[in-house]
Amino acid sequence: MKNIKWIFVLYALAALASMVLIGFAIGAKSILGIIGAIVLLCAVMGFGFKTKKAMRDKGYL
C-alpha cells in the first residue's frame, strides 16, 4: 500500500457515520430518520463506487 487515497477514506467515514445514524434513528424510534439514513448510506456508497470506477478507468488505481 503505497499511496493513501484520501477520498476513499472520506467516503468510508461518511458511510460509517450514516450507519451510526441508522442506529440512533432506531433508538429514537424515528421511521423517517431510519429511511433518511439508509438513503444517505446508499448515496455515499454509490458515490464511492462511482469514484472508484472513474479512477480505475483513468488509470489512477
HELIX and SHEET records of a PDB file:
HELIX    1   1 TRP A    6  ALA A   28  1                                  23    
HELIX    2   2 ILE A   31  LYS A   58  1                                  28    
END                                                                             
